[in-house]
Amino acid sequence: MASQIRKPLVELFSRKRALLFDLDGTLVDSSSCHEDAFKYAMQQHAPHLLPGFVYESVKGLRTDDVFRNLKVSDDSLIEKLTGEKQASYRQLVRAGAVKAFPHVRELLALLKQRGYGMSIVTSASRRSATSILNNLDLVQFFQVVVTGEDVAKAKPAPDGYLACIEQMRIEKEIALVVEDAVSGVQAGKAAGLEVIAVNNPELEDTNEYVGTIADLHETFLTEVEP
């Protein structure tokens, strides 16, 4: 990681005591599985949507909101597509297709050891998020898990992050959001929180981008004081 990023990142972490992580694309490498699950659902129920589907453009959104973005207005079709997509995705999780990014477990263990409070704020369903966290044995690290089902409006709305702050009973000033998608960065900022972005080359030119989760682990291991 470039030193011009590392120095302010170290200072930022020194001011924070709570970390609010996105899940998919941030801690776990699941983008290809989500894309495949969306495409499978469309193939089964709405193949006309496939030519206009670009996963990167809807990354981080709640599943039903993705289909609304694709101009699906029939609520029963949205429900059918959403159910099919989520079931397909959970099948991939059970099959072991979703992996944690390198050094995620080490980073989370180090953060926990140093006294940071940690939570998850995801657009995923509760069932899908729980499946991932349990399957990868990550659930132990998090105080609160806020899912897309827990809020009226999912990312890029701030509802999830605001709900998490309330449930953690913390002030915004000590919280830091860690995201990978544009919609997540927007959600964190809309909640009045500081945000960093990881893993997504599409965000490399933004002020929030700090590299990969592995880069974050290296910085925290070597330069952030315990």
C-alpha positions in Angstrom: 0.0 0.0 0.0 1.3 3.4 -0.9 2.7 5.4 2.0 0.5 8.4 1.1 -2.5 6.2 1.9 -1.0 4.4 4.9 -0.2 7.4 7.0 -3.6 9.0 7.1 -5.1 5.5 7.5 -3.1 4.9 10.6 -4.2 8.2 12.0 -7.8 7.4 11.1 -7.8 4.1 13.0 -6.3 5.8 16.0 -9.5 7.9 16.3 -11.9 5.0 15.9 -13.2 2.3 18.3 -15.9 0.6 16.2 -15.8 -0.8 12.7 -18.9 -1.4 10.6 -18.1 -3.9 7.8 -20.0 -4.6 4.7 -19.9 -8.4 4.0 -20.1 -9.4 0.3 -17.1 -8.1 -1.6 -15.6 -6.6 1.5 -14.9 -9.6 3.8 -15.9 -12.5 1.5 -15.2 -13.1 -2.2 -18.8 -13.6 -3.4 -19.3 -11.3 -6.4 -19.1 -14.1 -9.0 -21.5 -16.2 -7.0 -24.0 -13.4 -6.7 -23.7 -12.7 -10.4 -24.3 -16.4 -11.2 -27.3 -16.6 -8.9 -28.9 -13.5 -10.4 -28.4 -14.9 -13.9 -29.8 -18.3 -12.9 -32.9 -16.6 -11.5 -33.4 -14.6 -14.6 -32.9 -17.6 -16.8 -35.7 -19.4 -14.9 -38.2 -16.6 -14.7 -37.3 -13.6 -16.8 -34.7 -14.3 -19.5 -35.5 -11.0 -21.3 -33.6 -9.3 -18.4 -30.3 -11.0 -19.1 -29.0 -8.7 -22.0 -29.3 -5.6 -19.8 -27.8 -7.1 -16.6 -24.4 -5.9 -15.5 -23.6 -7.0 -12.0 -21.1 -4.3 -11.3 -23.8 -1.6 -11.8 -26.0 -3.1 -9.1 -23.3 -4.4 -6.7 -24.2 -3.9 -3.1 -27.9 -3.4 -3.6 -30.6 -5.5 -2.0 -31.8 -8.3 -4.2 -35.4 -7.0 -4.8 -34.0 -3.5 -5.5 -31.8 -5.0 -8.2 -34.8 -6.2 -10.1 -36.6 -2.9 -9.6 -33.5 -1.2 -11.1 -34.0 -3.6 -14.1 -37.5 -2.1 -14.5 -39.4 -5.1 -13.2 -42.7 -3.7 -11.9 -44.6 -6.9 -11.2 -44.4 -7.5 -7.4 -45.1 -11.2 -7.8 -42.3 -11.6 -10.4 -39.9 -9.6 -8.1 -40.8 -12.0 -5.3 -40.2 -15.0 -7.4 -36.9 -13.8 -8.8 -35.7 -12.7 -5.4 -36.5 -16.1 -3.8 -34.9 -18.0 -6.7 -31.7 -15.8 -6.6 -31.3 -16.1 -2.8 -31.9 -19.9 -2.8 -29.3 -20.3 -5.6 -26.8 -18.2 -3.8 -27.2 -20.0 -0.5 -26.7 -23.3 -2.4 -23.3 -21.9 -3.6 -22.4 -20.9 -0.1 -23.2 -24.4 1.2 -21.1 -25.9 -1.6 -18.1 -23.8 -0.4 -18.0 -21.5 -3.4 -17.8 -18.3 -1.2 -14.5 -17.8 0.5 -13.2 -15.2 2.9 -10.6 -12.9 1.3 -7.0 -13.5 2.3 -6.1 -12.3 5.8 -9.7 -11.6 6.8 -9.7 -13.9 9.8 -6.3 -12.6 10.9 -7.5 -9.0 10.6 -10.7 -9.6 12.5 -8.9 -11.5 15.3 -6.3 -8.7 15.6 -9.0 -6.0 15.7 -10.9 -7.9 18.4 -7.8 -8.4 20.4 -7.2 -4.7 20.3 -10.6 -3.9 21.6 -12.5 -2.7 18.5 -16.2 -3.3 18.4 -17.2 -4.8 15.1 -20.5 -5.3 13.3 -21.9 -6.2 9.9 -24.1 -4.0 7.7 -25.2 -5.9 4.6 -27.8 -5.7 1.9 -28.1 -9.5 2.0 -31.0 -11.3 3.5 -30.6 -12.5 7.1 -30.6 -16.1 6.0 -27.9 -15.6 3.4 -25.7 -13.4 5.7 -26.0 -15.9 8.6 -25.2 -18.8 6.2 -21.9 -17.1 5.2 -20.9 -16.1 8.6 -21.5 -19.5 10.1 -20.0 -21.4 7.1 -16.8 -19.4 7.3 -16.8 -19.3 11.1 -16.8 -15.5 11.2 -19.9 -14.9 13.3 -17.8 -14.8 16.5 -16.2 -11.5 15.7 -19.4 -9.4 15.4 -21.6 -7.7 18.0 -24.4 -6.8 15.6 -25.5 -8.0 12.1 -27.9 -5.6 10.3 -29.3 -7.1 7.0 -31.3 -5.7 4.1 -34.4 -7.3 5.7 -34.0 -5.2 8.9 -34.5 -1.8 7.3 -37.1 -0.1 5.2 -34.5 1.2 2.7 -31.3 -0.7 1.9 -28.0 0.8 0.5 -27.4 3.4 -0.8 -29.8 4.7 1.9 -28.2 5.2 5.3 -30.8 3.1 7.2 -28.6 0.1 7.8 -25.7 2.0 9.2 -27.9 4.2 11.3 -29.6 1.1 12.8 -26.2 -0.4 13.5 -25.0 2.7 15.3 -28.1 2.6 17.4 -27.8 -1.1 18.3 -24.1 -0.8 19.1 -25.0 2.2 21.3 -22.0 4.3 20.1 -21.4 7.8 18.8 -20.8 8.3 15.1 -17.4 9.9 15.7 -15.8 6.6 16.8 -17.3 4.5 14.0 -15.7 3.7 10.7 -17.4 2.0 7.7 -15.5 -0.5 5.6 -17.1 -1.0 2.1 -16.4 -2.2 -1.4 -19.3 -0.9 -3.5 -20.3 2.6 -4.5 -23.8 2.1 -3.0 -22.2 1.1 0.3 -19.9 4.1 0.3 -22.8 6.3 -0.4 -24.8 4.7 2.5 -22.0 5.2 5.0 -21.6 8.8 4.0 -25.3 9.5 4.1 -25.3 8.2 7.7 -22.7 10.8 8.6 -19.9 8.3 9.0 -16.3 8.2 7.8 -15.8 5.5 5.1 -13.0 3.6 3.6 -13.2 1.3 0.6 -11.4 -1.9 -0.2 -11.0 -4.6 -2.9 -12.8 -2.8 -5.7 -10.6 -1.6 -8.6 -13.5 0.6 -9.8 -12.9 2.8 -6.7 -9.2 3.1 -6.9 -9.4 6.8 -8.0 -11.7 7.8 -5.0 -10.5 9.4 -1.8 -12.0 6.4 0.2 -10.0 3.6 -1.5 -7.2 2.1 0.7 -6.3 -1.1 -1.2 -7.3 -4.7 -0.4 -8.3 -6.2 2.9 -4.9 -7.8 2.9 -3.3 -4.3 2.7 -5.5 -3.2 5.6 -4.3 -6.2 7.6 -0.6 -5.4 6.8 -1.1 -1.7 7.9 -2.8 -2.6 11.1 -0.3 -5.4 11.9 2.8 -3.2 11.4 1.8 0.4 11.9 -1.3 0.8 14.1 -0.4 1.0 17.7 -2.0 -1.6 20.0 
